[in-house]
């Protein structure tokens, strides 16, 4: 991305624009937050509101000042990459920070507890204790799920569920204890054996009281009537343990996707308006790649008549950015969970799933998937093609539940123009799903038996 395109885009967790160098206390927070996150860039000489290129004076003096201030003020040490850029005959200063390898970083004057910052969207937020602990885990390459769940022993895991799952994973009837250690479902501590958080989330016993500790790892699937959240048609929670529920989560989600009538050969079939693979990939990714250290929210699947939106707690891991999605590049937050899901056939090979999702959406005539980071959440939106194919399913279901109706009655029932209702009804008649009775003002439509 060239510099002009960069300064025109919205500020985000990896980009901040300033007209001039702010007070030290403000811009240093951004440097710390960038290092504690996916890296980032602070560009001076651009008005952050108008995006006018205003430039700066004495960029070389400013570069030395910034470099010395970062060195003196932040612990552990950060080495910025600073360069002067000429744009429209004005000088800009770019301060680039790589993702830190010695997290957590903090302001030396405030200490670790009060001086560590993280990037939430385009803002800097002081890291609380859980956030600092997560930064420490990142520095050691440890997933939250890999930690020992000290609240209970290995007997808290459902042996039957483990055997069923591992038969799918490894093709063996009875897994050995070492298999559970290998996949980080069990861990040793001072000679004792405990389940990991991963083990409890996937295979904890259904009636286990300690499951309340991980209830936030549930998945909520909600189907709405139209294009907003005004009316809920159905809603279902899938709570931990999740190990034997993955297929049910996927199948239920696909079953709730609006359908359209399509002529396949000589027969009319009702098929989802969105490709099953795209739905499956988005939901699996939300479960596998979510940030399990964020306990305030669950994975949400919201199904509307024109789109499906999957929201997962946690932004993209590491230095991965939205513009890299679909290019075969991957970073894994929960490696043990990804290893298990890939071995069990729930996931594509790393780096290939998003590419195929994009292709499947294209092949089905639907728009490209939309990826976005909102605060501490990552969202995937799968939209249907612009034409109102979803009206076919809604009209079909309305006639099925209410019997014979006129086009004007359908128009009022669905809040669409009568001409639109007539066009969709003709399509359903051509597909052999609906038949017309009467004539003139007495014309009615009903589901064909």
N, C-alpha and C positions, 0 to 999 in steps of 0.2 A: 504494500500500500504506500503510495507516495505521500509526501508531507501535506500537500494541499487536501487530499482526500481525508487524511487523518484528522486535521484540525476542523474539518467540517462535520465529523461524526460526533454524536453525543458523548459527553464524558462518561466513563465507566470504571470498572474496577482496575483497569490497566492504563487509563489515560486521564490526565488532568491538565487543564489549560489555565494559564494565568497571564494577565496583562504585564505584570512585573513581579519581581520576587516579593512574596508576602512576608510578614513578620516571621522570624525564625521559628517560633513556636508552632506556627501553622504548617509551613511547608515540610518541616522535618517529620511531622506526623505522617504525611503522605509517603515520604521516603521509607519510613519504618513499615507502614502498612503494605507498600508494594513488596518489600523484601519478605514480609511475613505471608504474602499471598502468591500470586502468579507472576510477580514482577510488574513493572509498569513504567510509564514515561510521564514526566512533568515537562511541559513545553512552555517556555516563557516568551512573551512577545505577541500573544494572541488574546484578544478580549474574550473571556469565557462566556459572555452573553451574546454579543453581536457577531462574534467570530471574525471581527476585523483584524487584519494583520497590522499591528501597531509597531512591532519591533522593539528592541532594547538598545541601550547605549552601553558602551564599554563591555562587550560580551566576554573578553578575555580576562578582565579584572573580576567580573562576576563569576566566571568559571572557577577561578582560583579560590574565591571566597566560599563558594558552594562546596567545593571539594574539601577544603580545610574544615568547614563547619560539620560536614557529614562525618569526617574522620574523628573529630573531637567530641561529637555529641551522641553517637549511636554505638551501642554494644550488642552483639559482637561487631567487629568492623565490617563496613560495607564499602565496596569499591564501585562507585558509579561510573558510567560511561557518559561523558559530557561532550557534546559537539555543537558547533555553531553552524546554523543553516541559513543560507540566503534565500529569501522568498519575497518576490515582488520588490526587490531592491531594499529589503529590510532584513535586519539580523534577528534570528530567533535562536534561543538556546534550548537544547534538548538534554534533559537529565534522564538517562535510562538506568533502571534498576533491575537486575536479574532476580529470579526467585531465589531466596536465600537457602543455603544448605545447612546453616547453623541456627535455625529457628529455636526459640523466639527471639526476635530483635526488639530492642527497646531504647528509649531515651535514657542516657546515663544519668542525667540530672534527676529523673523521677524513679529510677529503679524498675525492676521487672514487673512488679505487681501493678504499678500505676503508669508505667511508661511504654507498655506494649500496645500496638494498635493494629487493627485489621481493616481491610477494605470491604465495605458493604455497598455494592453498587458504585456510585460516584462519591461516596462519603467515607470518612475515616471514623472508626469507632474504637474506643478503648477496649482492649481485650479483657474479658472477665476471666475468672479462674478456669472454667471449663474450656474456654478458647485457648488459654495459655497451655493447658495440658494437651489439647489437640495439636498445637504447634510443636510441642515437644515430641509427640508421637510421630508427626511428619518428619522431624529431623532424624529420627531413628528408623523411619520406614515401617512403622507399626500401625496397623489398622485398629480402630476402636473395637471392631468385632473380634480381633485376635486376643484381646485382653482376657484374663481369667475372671470368670464369674464366681466370686468367692461365696456368694449367698447360699449356694447349695453344692452337693457333691455330684459325682458322675451318675448316680442313680436317678437324678432328676431328668435324665434324658430317656426318651421312649425307645426302648430297644427294638420293638417291632417296626416302628417308623424308620429307624436307622437301617434295619435289614432290608426293608422294602426299597428305600432310596439307594442304598449302596448296591443293590442288585442291578438297578438301572445305571448307576455310575460306573461300577467295575465289572458287572456281569457275574458276581459271585453271590452265593446264597447267604453266607455268614461271614461278614467282615471280621478281621482280626483287630485287636486293640491298637496295634501299630498303625492301622489305616486311619483310625480316629485321630491319632497324634499327627499323622502326615497331613491330614486335611484341616488341622487346627480346630477340631471339634472338641477334643479334650486336650488339657495341658497339665504338666506336672509342676508342683511347687513344694519344695522341701520334702520330697518323697510321697506327698499326697497327690491325688488326681482330682482335678476339677473340670467342669465344662467351661468352654470359652463363651463369650457373649454370642458368637456365631452359632455354637452348638445349641444354646438355649433358644435363640431366635428361630432356628430351623427345626429343632427336634425336642424341645422341652415337652414334658408331659402336659396334656391338655388341662388337667386340673391343678397344675402346679401354681401355688400362690405367688411364687417369685416371678412368674411371667408378667406380673404387673410392672416389674422393673423395665420391661422391654415392650410394653403395649403400644408405644408410639411407633413401632415398626410395622403396624398394620397397614393394610391397603384399603382405601375407600373408593368404591365405584358408584357413581351417581349418574342416572339418566334423566335429562330434563326434556320437557315437552317441546320447546321451541329453540330459539337461538340465545335465550338468556336464562337466568336462574329463577324465574318467576314461579314455575310449577315443576315439582319433582315427580317423575313417573315411577322411578324405582331407585333404591339405594341399598347397598350391601357392603358390610365390613368383612374383610378377611384378616383375622387376628392371628398372632403367633400362637403355636409354632407354624411356620410356613412351608417346611420341607415337602410335605405331601399335598400342598394346596396350590402349587404353582400352576399346574394344568387347569385346575378349576378356576383360578383367577383369570387366566388367559381366555378360556372358553366362555366364561361368564361375560367378560368384557366384550368379546367379539359378538356374542349373542345379543348384546344390548345396542350394538351399532345399528343405526337406522338402515333399513333394507330398501332396495329398489327392485322393480320388476324388470326382468331381462329375458329376452327370447333366446334360449339355448337350443339350437336345432329346431325341432318342432314343438318344444315344450317351453312353457313360461316358468321361470324360476325366480325366487326371491333371494337376492344376494346382498351382502353388506356393501354400502357405498364407499367404504374404505377397504384397502387390501388387508387381509388377515395378517400377513407377515409384518407390515408396518406397525399395526397395533401391537402385535406380539413383541417386536423388537423394542418399541418405545416403553412398554410396561416392564419388560424384563430389565432394561437398562435403568429404569427408575428404581427398581428394587436393588439391583446389584451395585449401582454407583452412587446411591444416596449417601449423605453424611449421617451416619448413625450416632454421631456425638451430639447432633441437634435433636433434642428430645421434645421440642414443643410442637412438632407437626408430623403428619404421616404422608405417605405417598397418596396423591389424589388423582383419580381418573374421572374427568367430567365429560360426559357425552351429551352433545347438543345435536339438533337436527342437521346442522351444517358443518360440524367439526367435532373432533375429540381432542381434549387438552389433558396432557399428563404432566403433573407437577411433582417434583421430587426435591426434598430438602437438601441443600448443599449446591454450591456452584460447581462448575467444571473443575476437576482435580488438577493439581500441578500447574504447569504452564499451558495446558490445553486451552484453546480459545475457540469461539464459535466459528470463526472463519476457517479453522482447520478441520472441522467436522466433515466427514465424508471423503477425506483425502487419505485414508488408510493409516492415520496417526491416532494412537490411543494412549491414554494414561489411566491407570487403574487405582482407585482409592481403596477398594476392598478386594485385595488380591486373592485371599483364601476363598471368599464367596464366589468370585468370578471363576476361579479354578474349579470349584464344585459344580457351578451351573454350566460351565462349558463342557465338563466331562459328562454331565447328565444330559447333554443335548439341548439345553434351554437357550444357549447362546451360540452365535456365529463365532468364527475365528476372530480374534481381536483385530479391530480396525476395519472389518468388512461389513458389519451389521448396518451401520449408518448409511454406507454407500448403497447397499441393497435396498434399504428402506426408501431412500430417495428415488432409486430406479423403479421400485414397485409402485410408488405414488405416481410417477410419470407414466408408467405403462398403463395404469388404470385411468388415466385422463384427469387425475387430480393435481392440485398445485403442489409445489415443492414443500416439504415439511418446514415449519417455522421453529427455529431454536432461539431461545432468549434466556437471559439471566435476569431475575427480578429479585433484588435484595439478596437474601440467602437461599434462593430457590432457583432451580433450573426447570424450564418449561419446554415441552414439545407440543406443538399444535399441528394436527393433521386435519386439513380442511377438505371438504368435498368440492368437486368442480362447480363453477359458478352457476351453471344452469340448475334449476330447482328440482333436481331429480328426487330429492327427499320428499317432495309433495306427493309423489306416487305412493310411497309407503304410508304416509299419513292419511291420505284419502282412502286407501285400501283398508287400513285398520279402522277408520271412522265408519265406513260402510259395513264392515264386518261386525262392529259392536252395536251400531244403531239401525241397521237394516237399510231399507230403501229410502233414498234421499234425492232431492232435486239438486241441480247445480247451484242454485241460490242458497239452499240450506247448507250445502257443503262450504260455500263461500263464507257464510256467517260463522259456521262451526270452526273453520280453520283460520279465519281472519285473512283471507286472500281475495283478490279480485275475482269476480265471477268468470271473466274470460280465461283467467289462469286455471280455474277449476275445470272449465269445459275442455281446455287443451289437455290437461293431465288425465281427465276422464277418458278422452279419446285414445290416449296412449295406453291406458289400462284396458280399454276395449280391444285395441289392436293386439295386445299381449294375451288376450283371452282370459283376463282375470276378473273383468267387470262386464256386466251386460246392461243394456238400456231397455226400459219398458215404457210404454205409453208414447205420446207425441205432444208437440206444442207445449202449452202450459202444464200439461199433466206428465211431462217427461220425468222419469225417475231413473236412478241408477242403483244397482245392487251387486254384491259379490256373486260371481258366477259359480254355481255348484258343479 
